[in-house]
Amino acid sequence: MRKIQMVDLIAQYQKIKPEVDSAILNILENAQFINGPEVVGFQKELEEYLGVKHVIPCANGTDALQIALMAIGAKPGDEVITPSFTYIATTEVMALLGLKPVFVEVEKDSFCIDPAEIEAAITERTIAIVPVHLYGQAANMDAIMEIANRRGLKVIEDNAQAIGSDYRMADGSLKKTGGIGHIGCTSFFPSKNLGCYGDGGAMCTNDDELAAQMRMIANHGQSKRYYHDVVGCNSRLDSIQAAVLRIKLRELDNYISARRSVAKHYNAFFSKFPQIKTPVMDVYSHHVFHQYTLTLEGVDRDALNAFLAEREIPSMIYYPVPAHRQKMFDAFGSANTDLPITDWLTERVISLPIHTEMEQDQLDFICQGVADFIAK
């Protein structure tokens, strides 16, 4: 049995090695490292895949979120509603811009922001809602967009963990996550479902004005060289990463299918254990399983984590400390926010290996490891 990895990027690379090596060598030989044809090609292909008018590549997913907030005109003191149960980048950028993150509860089953909690959190200072499609499961975008449109708020989707997911709208139409709100943001960190071999990110939108603003902000605030209209930043996706992403984008649906196959095996095995709750797959969301996350009840999560490590089975806890309890937000007094479901989940979730190259003997070994611990 091959060594088990949370994400096996080496085995994935071996399958696309000739294409990747050729594409990178071509860039080295032509020295078009910045804003070359690979970046333009990837942008257009991702626009087509997501079904959006505009994709604006950038340096990483954190930059994407920051640029999106700058593009909607967020100013110090403005409030942004978002879940606390997420990776810190989602809320970190709010603090960097002097905004106030307003943390609301998530749904226990989906792990995503609870639309029922959003309305009560809106104040006269609220400018936006940032839902997170966590672990590959989409948030309830129909309900979120209804609230946002009624209250005049912008919606910025954090789509870093769910790129490629189809969302069934209330009218029956299908849209890709990231293309439902006013802006969608994603990361191409290597372990993501669509990952490059370094850092990378992108924003997408169907709004021409927002697209122009984001392009300008990401390029030092200039729409014409040496003429800087707004304060911006320097955030670019380089040509080598774009070349890798073009190749992987053609494989993304296959990668998603492989992940869903792994999840199906896990679901069938763990359905026998009442102490284990497997991920919910809501009818409106095509779960793409960036992570496969169990919720444990009556099981010592940390002890299981250690037990699996002894058997050389990797597992991860995403996330042990929610954003509202992080020291960086002490100035907002967020630690006093009452989010019992969020706190409950941080003590009970554990993620098992899931990736595109998993083999049956690995799956069986992982499942048996969890079963052996529960039987102790």
N, C-alpha and C positions, 0 to 999 in steps of 0.2 A: 504494500500500500504506500502510495506517495505521501509525503509529509503534508498534513492538513494545514491550510492557510485560511485566514478569514477571507482574503481575496488573493487569488493566485494569478498575479499579473504576468509572471514569467511564462506559465503554460499558455495563457491567452496570447501573449506576444508571439510565441512560436508558431501559432496558426496563421498569423498575418505577417510574419517576419519578412518574406520577400517584398511585399508591397510597402511595408514601413521602411525597410532599409533603402529601397530604391527611391522613395519619395524624399527621405532625408538627404540622401546623397545628391539628389538633383538640386536641392536647396543649397547645399554646401558648394556645389560646383558653380551655381549661378549667383550666390551671395545675396539673394533677395530675402534677407532675414526679417525685415520689418515691413508690414503692409504689402507683402508680395501677393502674387496671384493665388497662392494656397489659402490665404486669409480671405480674399474676395470669394473664392470658390466655396469655401466652407460656409461663409456667411449666407450665400445664396441657397446652398443645399439645406442648411438648417432652417432657413425661412420656409422653404418648400415642405420640409418634413413636419415642422410645427404648424404650418398653415397660417403664418403671420406675415404681415407686410414688411416688418423691419426686424433684423437681428443686428445688434451692435456688440461685437466681440470686445472683451476687455481682459485684464490681467489675471483676475481671479474672481471667485464668487462673492467674496466680501466687498471688493470694489464695486461689483455689480449692484449690490444692495445700497451701497453708499451713493453711487451715481444716480440710481433711481430715485432715492429720497431727495437728492439735490435737484433733480430734474422737475419734480413736482412742486418745487418752491418751498420746501420745508425750512422753517426758520427756528432759531433757538427758542425754546419754550413751548413749541408745538408738541402735541401728543400723538403718539402712534400706538394703536392697539395691536397686541401680538401675544402669542403664547409664551409662557416661560419654559415649557417643556420642549427645548430645541437646542441646537448647537449655539454657542455663544455669539457667533458671527452675526446672527440675525439681529440681535439687540445691541451688540457692541457698536455697530455703526451709528445707531441712534444716539448713543452717548457721545460719540466722537463729534457729531454735528450739533450737539447741545439740545437734542430733542429729549422728550421724556417718554420712555417706554411704559406703556400701561399694560400690565400683565393680566391676562384673563385665563380662565380655566380651559382645559382640554376635555374632550370626550374620553371616557375610560376605555372604550372599545377601539376607537379609531386612532387614538393618540393625537388627533388633530384639534385645532381650536374649535371650541364649542360656540356656534353662532348664537345660541340662546344667551350667552354671557356678554356678547359684544354690545348690544343695545344699551345696557345699563352703564357701560364704561365710557360711552361717548359724552364729551363735554364740548363747550364752545371752543376749546383749544385743539380738539381732535382734527387731524388733517388726513390720516390714512389708516388703513388696516393692512397688516402684513401677516397673512396666513402662511403656515408652513406645511407642505405636503410631506409629512414625516415618514421615514422608513420606506417610502415608495407608495404610500396610501394617500390619496387626495383628500383634502379638506372639503367640506360641503360648500362648494363654490356658488351654487344657486342661491342658497340662503345668504351667504356673505355678500354677493353682488346685489341682492335685493336691498339689504340694509345700506350698503354703500351708495347705491344710486339714489335711494330715498333720502339719505342724509347728506348727500353731496360730498362724499369722501372718495379718495383714491384707494385702489387696491393694488398692492405690490405682492405678487406671489413669490415666495421662496420655494423655488422648484428644484433646488440643488439635489434632492434625493428622489425625485420622481420624474425626471425627464423621460419622455417616451410614453407616459401614461395617458391613456384615453379616458376622457371624462364624459359621461352621458348627461347632457343637460336635461332640464325638466321637459323641454319640447321634443326630446328624443334625439336631437342632433349630437354628434360627437365632436369634441374639441380636445386638443392636447393641453395638458396642464402647462401653465406658464403663458398660455395664449388666451386665458379667460379674463383675467383682471386687466387693469390699465397697463401694467408692466409685469413681465415675468423675469425673474433672475435665476441664473443657474451657475453652478461650479463645474469645472472639468478637472477637479483634483483627481489624481490617478486612480483612486479606489472607487470613484463614482461609476454609475452604470455606463455613462459616456465619459470616459476619462482620458486625459492626455498623458504625456510623460514628463510633466512638470506642473506648473500652475496655469490656470486659464479659467475664463468665465465669459458670460454673455448676458445681455439684457435683450428682451424682445417686446414688441408692442405693435399695435395696429394704428396707433395715433401718430400722425406725421409730425406734429409739433413736438411731442415728447421724444420721438426718435431723433429729431434734429438737435434738441437740447442735450440728450444723452451723448450723442456723437461729439458735440462741442465740448461738453464737460470732460469727457474721457480724453480729449486732445488738447489739454491745457486751456480750455475755455475758448478755443479759436474755431471759427468757421472759415476763416481765410488766414493763410499763413502770416504769422507775426501780428495779427489783429485779434486781440483777446477781449472778448465781450463780457465774459463772466469768469469768476474764479473757478478754475477746473483742476484737473489732476492729469497725471500721465499714466494711462492704463491701457495697455495694448496686449493683444494676443499675438505671439510671435509666429513666424511662418512655419517653423518646425512643428510646433504644437498643433497648428491648424492642419498641417498635412496628416498628422497622426489622427486627428479628429475626423477628417474627411473619410479616412479608411474605416474607422470605427463606427461612424454614423451609418455606413452601409450595412453594418453588422448589428446595429442596436436592437432591432426587433428580434433577431435571433438570440442576442444576449438576454433580452427580457424573457423570451420563451424558456431559455435554459434556467433562469432564476425561478420562474414560476413552476417549472418542473421539480426543482429541488424543494420549493415550498410545499408543493403538493405531497411529496413523499413525507416531509416533516409533519404536515397536518394529519395525514393518515396515521402515522405512528403515535403522535402525541395525543390524538383524540381519545386514547384509551386511559389517559391519566386525568382524573378530576382535579388534580392540583395544578394542572398546566392549562393556561388559556392560550390558544394559538391566535395568530393575527386575524383580525376581521377583514373580510374582503367585501366592502360595501358595494351594493348593486350599481351605484353611479360611477365607481372608480375601478379602473383596470390596474390592480396593484402590481407594481414592477419590482418590488422586493429588493430595494437597495440594502436593507437589512432584514433579517428574519428574527423577529423579536417576540419572545414569550413573556407572558405575565404569570408569575408564580404566586400561589396562595398556599400558605402552610408549609412552604419549602424555604430553607435557608439559602437565599440567593447567593450570598457571598461565599458560603461554604461550597455550593455547587460550582461556582466559578473556580475556586481553588482545586476542587476535586477533578474537574475537567483538565485543568492545567497540568496536574500530576500525570494525566494520561496523554499529555501533549495534544489536547484538543483545545484550540483557542476559542475564547468567548469574550464578549465585550459588554460593558454596561453603558448604554447610551440613554440617559445621561445621569450620573450619580448625584449631581448638584444642579437643580434647576436655576435658570437665569435670575429669578427674583431673589435667590438666596446667595448670589455671588457677591463678593466684597466690592466689586467695581460699581455696584448699584446702591451702595450704602447711602450715598447722598440723596437718593430718591426715597429712602425709607421703604424700599420695596420688600424687605425681609418681613415686614408686618402684613403683607398682602396674604389674604386667606385663600389658598389654593389647595384644598385637601386632596383632590384627585391627582393633581400634579405631584404633590409630596408622596402620595400613596404609590404612584407609578415608579418614582425614582428609587423606591426601596424594593421593587418587585420585578423590574424588567431585566432581561438578559438576552443578548443576541448571539445566535449561533452562526457558524460559517455558512456563507452562501455566495456563490460566484458562478461564472459561466463554465468552469472546467471541472466541476465536482464529479467524482466517480462513485459508483454504487457502494464499493467497499468502504469508502470514506463516510458516506451517509450512514451506513449501517453501524459503523464504529461510533460515530457521534451519538446517534440515537441510543445505542446500547449503553454508552457512558452515562447519559442522563437517566436512563431507566435504572441502572445499577445504583446510582446515588439515591434515587427516590425509594428504592427497595431496602436501603440500609436501615 
